[in-house]
Amino acid sequence: MKRFSPAGVLCLWSVNLLPHIEQFCKRRDELESALSTPDVASDNKQFLELTREYSQMKKLAELGERYLKLLADINASRQLIQAEPADSELAELAREELPGLEAEQAGLGLELQYGIIPPNPSDSRDTIVEIRAGAGGAESALFCADLHRMYARYAESQGWKVQSMDASVSDLGGFKEVIFGIKGQDVFKKLKFESGVHRVQRVPATETQGRVHTSTVTVAVLPEAEDVDIDIRPDDLEINVCRASGPGGQGVNTTDSAVQIQHKPSGMIVRCMDGRSQQKNKEQAMKVLRSRLLEQKIAEEHAKYAAERKSQIGTGERNERIRTYNFSQNRVTDHRIDLTLYNLPTFIEGQIDEVVSALLANDLKERLAALE
């Protein structure tokens, strides 16, 4: 298997960033003025959209200004090296600083290339992750728990907040299904490529003859919908409450706190029973329902444009094996970018940055190619 290098994007795509940086700065100033007008402030949807765009443009403009300063510093260092005698202290100092300046410039250049691409409006949103057992019975349920822990620990390393929403516990341990929310910066942007079928190959704890079993788990990553995205009429909902079951303590199991919501037009059913409060469970269930309806809406829109590259949150990729975790070979392979790593124990404990970065870089390469 070949290894995919995120840094290779800079070599593959040589882009003149100066006009783009100028445009970022110009758009930042335009948005700053627009957000101060009464018309925009009174329109909640428009204000939300422009605020999100302004945050992105401000960040890109600041990155661009740092990038241009680095270019000036790099040119000054190179001129100093050429002008000064080779053994001078100034030339030696410039030679020592130059690699660091060039590395920082390359990193900023990559971030700015991302800014050239029209942004996915969902990238900055909080996210709902749904993990479900597939083929493999009890072993699949155990791997559900492994993936849940992997994402929770990755979220912790990113400074994100994880909030449990619902879980169906397997008789032998693990989860038949587990749903949780993640709040933080760029959550959906970094996790959206986790949607799909994850395959695990290992010897189950219940296996007496040492045979390797293959099981699958399905992961769905949904951008959290906002009220302005999906209009849900109260008449379209059928809401039922019941007593929660399973672990959770006496307060959960002896009160009618579990909530099930059916969206009658789509037939979609969502339940939440993780909290003690019926109202809290209803709020959480509505978040999941809105996000699923938003995903459905996006998938329907994408289906109209078959020539365009399919979105990672489209339903088609859920039926494809995207990654294999082979425990006997200490190997994790992402099949979409042909990337294999031999650090499965640390990977499954949440250190997934290398794959996340490679997937983001590959997406950038494809989107820049589409623009070309």
Secondary structure, DSSP 8 states (H G I E B T S, - for coil): -----TTHHHHH-----HHHHHHHHHHHHHHHHHHTSHHHHH-HHHHHHHHHHHHHHHHHHHHHHHHHHHHHHHHHHHHHHHHS-TT-HHHHHHHHHHHHHHHHHHHHHHHHHHHHS---TTTTS-EEEEEEE-TTTHHHHHHHHHHHHHHHHHHHHHT-EEEEEEEEE-TTSSEEEEEEEEESTTHHHHHGGG-EEEEEEE--TT-SS---EEEEEEEEEEE---TTT----GGGEEEEEE---SSS-HHHHTSS-EEEEEETTTTEEEEE-SSS-HHHHHHHHHHHHHHHHHHHHHHHHHHT-TTS---TTSGGGGGSEEEEEETTTTEEEETTTTEEES-HHHHTTT--HHHHHHHHHHHHHHHHHHH-
